[in-house]
Structures are given as structure tokens and as C-alpha cells.
Amino acid sequence: MLPKLCRMCLTNVFKGYIINTDMMKLTTLLTLSILGLGLFLSSCDDGPRRAADGYYFEEKEFEKTSLGVTVVLFETRREFEETAKQKLGRDFPVENVAAFGSLSVVGNNCTIYTMDASVQYEPEFLGHELAHCIWGRFHEKQNIARNR
């Protein structure tokens, strides 16, 4: 049997080991929790990535990879809006339209209407309209939501 003093030393050492072990477990658990939370937050999805024009891609109406494209450029906003009203309808709110397009019913021809880049440079809208030529009406749900 060990003297009383040695038993106290061993008990204190053993208690210290338990405390240190528990502290290591707690530290490990805390570290893993922080890493897990970081991974979870970094994988959070804010929804579809929106382009510079504010739209995101919903779904293809069709896909045309070979088509003829005509671009009609306008020098004045007034001329652009007049043409937009003729093509889109008099009741269509053309004041906020930056570009628009039309796809011929027969064939693979598409016409994009936009401002001349030397007057108003917004290439994202030209790309947006080209996307309509290729995939059709790809953001209809957004249009419905915006017109409510």
C-alpha cells in the first residue's frame, strides 16, 4: 500500500489527466463544430447566380446552336422606344427596356434591337438577347413575378 501522501499525488495527477483529457475533447469538439459550421455556411446557396442584367437562367424553351443574327442599332433612345412599341406593342412599358429581340417563326433567324455602343455601352443586354435567340424564353417566371 502506498503512503497517504503518494496516493494524494497520484489522485491529483489522475484528476489532472481527466481534466486535461476532457479539455482536449472539448477543444476537439469545438474545433470540429467550427469547421462544420464553416463548411455548412460556405455551401449555402443564395439561389441561382444572377447576371449583370438581374436575370438568372430558368430553363430552355428550345436550343438553336446554328442561327442567323441581325443586330439593329439605334442612335437615339426615342428611335429605339418607337421601334420597341411597334414590335412589342403600344401598351408594353418600353421605358426600362435596354434591348429586345425577335426570333422568326420560320427558320433560324433572330433580330436583336439595342442602342449603339457609342451612345450607350451595355454589352450584357446584347448577350442577354442573344441567349433568347439560342434558348428562347428562359426567364418567364421572373417576368411574371416582376409584372405582378
MODELLER restraints for C-alpha pairs under 7 A, 6 or more apart:
rsr = mdl.restraints
at = mdl.atoms
rsr.add(forms.Gaussian(group=physical.xy_distance, feature=features.Distance(at['CA:48:A'], at['CA:56:A']), mean=6.22, stdev=0.5))
rsr.add(forms.Gaussian(group=physical.xy_distance, feature=features.Distance(at['CA:49:A'], at['CA:56:A']), mean=6.12, stdev=0.5))
rsr.add(forms.Gaussian(group=physical.xy_distance, feature=features.Distance(at['CA:50:A'], at['CA:56:A']), mean=4.59, stdev=0.5))
rsr.add(forms.Gaussian(group=physical.xy_distance, feature=features.Distance(at['CA:52:A'], at['CA:124:A']), mean=6.56, stdev=0.5))
rsr.add(forms.Gaussian(group=physical.xy_distance, feature=features.Distance(at['CA:53:A'], at['CA:124:A']), mean=6.54, stdev=0.5))
rsr.add(forms.Gaussian(group=physical.xy_distance, feature=features.Distance(at['CA:53:A'], at['CA:125:A']), mean=6.81, stdev=0.5))
rsr.add(forms.Gaussian(group=physical.xy_distance, feature=features.Distance(at['CA:56:A'], at['CA:139:A']), mean=6.95, stdev=0.5))
rsr.add(forms.Gaussian(group=physical.xy_distance, feature=features.Distance(at['CA:57:A'], at['CA:138:A']), mean=5.87, stdev=0.5))
rsr.add(forms.Gaussian(group=physical.xy_distance, feature=features.Distance(at['CA:57:A'], at['CA:139:A']), mean=6.08, stdev=0.5))
rsr.add(forms.Gaussian(group=physical.xy_distance, feature=features.Distance(at['CA:58:A'], at['CA:138:A']), mean=5.44, stdev=0.5))
rsr.add(forms.Gaussian(group=physical.xy_distance, feature=features.Distance(at['CA:58:A'], at['CA:139:A']), mean=5.42, stdev=0.5))
rsr.add(forms.Gaussian(group=physical.xy_distance, feature=features.Distance(at['CA:59:A'], at['CA:138:A']), mean=5.18, stdev=0.5))
rsr.add(forms.Gaussian(group=physical.xy_distance, feature=features.Distance(at['CA:60:A'], at['CA:135:A']), mean=5.13, stdev=0.5))
rsr.add(forms.Gaussian(group=physical.xy_distance, feature=features.Distance(at['CA:60:A'], at['CA:136:A']), mean=6.57, stdev=0.5))
rsr.add(forms.Gaussian(group=physical.xy_distance, feature=features.Distance(at['CA:60:A'], at['CA:138:A']), mean=5.48, stdev=0.5))
rsr.add(forms.Gaussian(group=physical.xy_distance, feature=features.Distance(at['CA:61:A'], at['CA:135:A']), mean=5.73, stdev=0.5))
rsr.add(forms.Gaussian(group=physical.xy_distance, feature=features.Distance(at['CA:61:A'], at['CA:136:A']), mean=5.12, stdev=0.5))
rsr.add(forms.Gaussian(group=physical.xy_distance, feature=features.Distance(at['CA:61:A'], at['CA:137:A']), mean=5.88, stdev=0.5))
rsr.add(forms.Gaussian(group=physical.xy_distance, feature=features.Distance(at['CA:61:A'], at['CA:138:A']), mean=6.34, stdev=0.5))
rsr.add(forms.Gaussian(group=physical.xy_distance, feature=features.Distance(at['CA:62:A'], at['CA:135:A']), mean=5.08, stdev=0.5))
rsr.add(forms.Gaussian(group=physical.xy_distance, feature=features.Distance(at['CA:62:A'], at['CA:136:A']), mean=5.98, stdev=0.5))
rsr.add(forms.Gaussian(group=physical.xy_distance, feature=features.Distance(at['CA:63:A'], at['CA:134:A']), mean=5.41, stdev=0.5))
rsr.add(forms.Gaussian(group=physical.xy_distance, feature=features.Distance(at['CA:63:A'], at['CA:135:A']), mean=4.73, stdev=0.5))
rsr.add(forms.Gaussian(group=physical.xy_distance, feature=features.Distance(at['CA:64:A'], at['CA:134:A']), mean=4.78, stdev=0.5))
rsr.add(forms.Gaussian(group=physical.xy_distance, feature=features.Distance(at['CA:64:A'], at['CA:135:A']), mean=6.62, stdev=0.5))
rsr.add(forms.Gaussian(group=physical.xy_distance, feature=features.Distance(at['CA:65:A'], at['CA:134:A']), mean=6.27, stdev=0.5))
rsr.add(forms.Gaussian(group=physical.xy_distance, feature=features.Distance(at['CA:67:A'], at['CA:108:A']), mean=4.70, stdev=0.5))
rsr.add(forms.Gaussian(group=physical.xy_distance, feature=features.Distance(at['CA:67:A'], at['CA:109:A']), mean=5.68, stdev=0.5))
rsr.add(forms.Gaussian(group=physical.xy_distance, feature=features.Distance(at['CA:68:A'], at['CA:108:A']), mean=6.09, stdev=0.5))
rsr.add(forms.Gaussian(group=physical.xy_distance, feature=features.Distance(at['CA:68:A'], at['CA:109:A']), mean=4.64, stdev=0.5))
rsr.add(forms.Gaussian(group=physical.xy_distance, feature=features.Distance(at['CA:68:A'], at['CA:110:A']), mean=6.14, stdev=0.5))
rsr.add(forms.Gaussian(group=physical.xy_distance, feature=features.Distance(at['CA:69:A'], at['CA:109:A']), mean=5.88, stdev=0.5))
rsr.add(forms.Gaussian(group=physical.xy_distance, feature=features.Distance(at['CA:69:A'], at['CA:110:A']), mean=4.86, stdev=0.5))
rsr.add(forms.Gaussian(group=physical.xy_distance, feature=features.Distance(at['CA:69:A'], at['CA:111:A']), mean=5.73, stdev=0.5))
rsr.add(forms.Gaussian(group=physical.xy_distance, feature=features.Distance(at['CA:70:A'], at['CA:110:A']), mean=6.23, stdev=0.5))
rsr.add(forms.Gaussian(group=physical.xy_distance, feature=features.Distance(at['CA:70:A'], at['CA:111:A']), mean=4.64, stdev=0.5))
rsr.add(forms.Gaussian(group=physical.xy_distance, feature=features.Distance(at['CA:70:A'], at['CA:112:A']), mean=6.25, stdev=0.5))
rsr.add(forms.Gaussian(group=physical.xy_distance, feature=features.Distance(at['CA:71:A'], at['CA:111:A']), mean=5.67, stdev=0.5))
rsr.add(forms.Gaussian(group=physical.xy_distance, feature=features.Distance(at['CA:71:A'], at['CA:112:A']), mean=4.75, stdev=0.5))
rsr.add(forms.Gaussian(group=physical.xy_distance, feature=features.Distance(at['CA:71:A'], at['CA:113:A']), mean=5.98, stdev=0.5))
rsr.add(forms.Gaussian(group=physical.xy_distance, feature=features.Distance(at['CA:72:A'], at['CA:112:A']), mean=6.09, stdev=0.5))
rsr.add(forms.Gaussian(group=physical.xy_distance, feature=features.Distance(at['CA:72:A'], at['CA:113:A']), mean=4.81, stdev=0.5))
rsr.add(forms.Gaussian(group=physical.xy_distance, feature=features.Distance(at['CA:72:A'], at['CA:114:A']), mean=6.44, stdev=0.5))
rsr.add(forms.Gaussian(group=physical.xy_distance, feature=features.Distance(at['CA:73:A'], at['CA:113:A']), mean=6.14, stdev=0.5))
rsr.add(forms.Gaussian(group=physical.xy_distance, feature=features.Distance(at['CA:73:A'], at['CA:114:A']), mean=5.31, stdev=0.5))
rsr.add(forms.Gaussian(group=physical.xy_distance, feature=features.Distance(at['CA:73:A'], at['CA:115:A']), mean=5.24, stdev=0.5))
rsr.add(forms.Gaussian(group=physical.xy_distance, feature=features.Distance(at['CA:73:A'], at['CA:116:A']), mean=4.95, stdev=0.5))
rsr.add(forms.Gaussian(group=physical.xy_distance, feature=features.Distance(at['CA:74:A'], at['CA:80:A']), mean=5.81, stdev=0.5))
rsr.add(forms.Gaussian(group=physical.xy_distance, feature=features.Distance(at['CA:74:A'], at['CA:114:A']), mean=6.33, stdev=0.5))
rsr.add(forms.Gaussian(group=physical.xy_distance, feature=features.Distance(at['CA:74:A'], at['CA:115:A']), mean=4.67, stdev=0.5))
rsr.add(forms.Gaussian(group=physical.xy_distance, feature=features.Distance(at['CA:74:A'], at['CA:116:A']), mean=5.33, stdev=0.5))
rsr.add(forms.Gaussian(group=physical.xy_distance, feature=features.Distance(at['CA:75:A'], at['CA:115:A']), mean=6.39, stdev=0.5))
rsr.add(forms.Gaussian(group=physical.xy_distance, feature=features.Distance(at['CA:75:A'], at['CA:116:A']), mean=5.81, stdev=0.5))
rsr.add(forms.Gaussian(group=physical.xy_distance, feature=features.Distance(at['CA:75:A'], at['CA:119:A']), mean=6.48, stdev=0.5))
rsr.add(forms.Gaussian(group=physical.xy_distance, feature=features.Distance(at['CA:81:A'], at['CA:94:A']), mean=6.05, stdev=0.5))
rsr.add(forms.Gaussian(group=physical.xy_distance, feature=features.Distance(at['CA:84:A'], at['CA:94:A']), mean=6.52, stdev=0.5))
rsr.add(forms.Gaussian(group=physical.xy_distance, feature=features.Distance(at['CA:85:A'], at['CA:92:A']), mean=6.61, stdev=0.5))
rsr.add(forms.Gaussian(group=physical.xy_distance, feature=features.Distance(at['CA:85:A'], at['CA:94:A']), mean=6.81, stdev=0.5))
rsr.add(forms.Gaussian(group=physical.xy_distance, feature=features.Distance(at['CA:98:A'], at['CA:114:A']), mean=6.57, stdev=0.5))
rsr.add(forms.Gaussian(group=physical.xy_distance, feature=features.Distance(at['CA:98:A'], at['CA:125:A']), mean=6.63, stdev=0.5))
rsr.add(forms.Gaussian(group=physical.xy_distance, feature=features.Distance(at['CA:99:A'], at['CA:113:A']), mean=5.54, stdev=0.5))
rsr.add(forms.Gaussian(group=physical.xy_distance, feature=features.Distance(at['CA:99:A'], at['CA:114:A']), mean=4.49, stdev=0.5))
rsr.add(forms.Gaussian(group=physical.xy_distance, feature=features.Distance(at['CA:99:A'], at['CA:125:A']), mean=6.03, stdev=0.5))
rsr.add(forms.Gaussian(group=physical.xy_distance, feature=features.Distance(at['CA:99:A'], at['CA:126:A']), mean=6.88, stdev=0.5))
rsr.add(forms.Gaussian(group=physical.xy_distance, feature=features.Distance(at['CA:100:A'], at['CA:112:A']), mean=5.91, stdev=0.5))
rsr.add(forms.Gaussian(group=physical.xy_distance, feature=features.Distance(at['CA:100:A'], at['CA:113:A']), mean=5.35, stdev=0.5))
rsr.add(forms.Gaussian(group=physical.xy_distance, feature=features.Distance(at['CA:100:A'], at['CA:114:A']), mean=6.78, stdev=0.5))
rsr.add(forms.Gaussian(group=physical.xy_distance, feature=features.Distance(at['CA:100:A'], at['CA:129:A']), mean=6.12, stdev=0.5))
rsr.add(forms.Gaussian(group=physical.xy_distance, feature=features.Distance(at['CA:101:A'], at['CA:111:A']), mean=5.43, stdev=0.5))
rsr.add(forms.Gaussian(group=physical.xy_distance, feature=features.Distance(at['CA:101:A'], at['CA:112:A']), mean=4.23, stdev=0.5))
rsr.add(forms.Gaussian(group=physical.xy_distance, feature=features.Distance(at['CA:101:A'], at['CA:113:A']), mean=5.83, stdev=0.5))
rsr.add(forms.Gaussian(group=physical.xy_distance, feature=features.Distance(at['CA:101:A'], at['CA:129:A']), mean=5.82, stdev=0.5))
rsr.add(forms.Gaussian(group=physical.xy_distance, feature=features.Distance(at['CA:102:A'], at['CA:110:A']), mean=5.72, stdev=0.5))
rsr.add(forms.Gaussian(group=physical.xy_distance, feature=features.Distance(at['CA:102:A'], at['CA:111:A']), mean=5.28, stdev=0.5))
rsr.add(forms.Gaussian(group=physical.xy_distance, feature=features.Distance(at['CA:102:A'], at['CA:112:A']), mean=6.60, stdev=0.5))
rsr.add(forms.Gaussian(group=physical.xy_distance, feature=features.Distance(at['CA:103:A'], at['CA:109:A']), mean=6.02, stdev=0.5))
rsr.add(forms.Gaussian(group=physical.xy_distance, feature=features.Distance(at['CA:103:A'], at['CA:110:A']), mean=4.38, stdev=0.5))
rsr.add(forms.Gaussian(group=physical.xy_distance, feature=features.Distance(at['CA:103:A'], at['CA:111:A']), mean=6.42, stdev=0.5))
rsr.add(forms.Gaussian(group=physical.xy_distance, feature=features.Distance(at['CA:103:A'], at['CA:133:A']), mean=6.28, stdev=0.5))
rsr.add(forms.Gaussian(group=physical.xy_distance, feature=features.Distance(at['CA:104:A'], at['CA:110:A']), mean=6.14, stdev=0.5))
rsr.add(forms.Gaussian(group=physical.xy_distance, feature=features.Distance(at['CA:110:A'], at['CA:133:A']), mean=5.89, stdev=0.5))
rsr.add(forms.Gaussian(group=physical.xy_distance, feature=features.Distance(at['CA:112:A'], at['CA:129:A']), mean=6.43, stdev=0.5))
rsr.add(forms.Gaussian(group=physical.xy_distance, feature=features.Distance(at['CA:132:A'], at['CA:138:A']), mean=6.96, stdev=0.5))
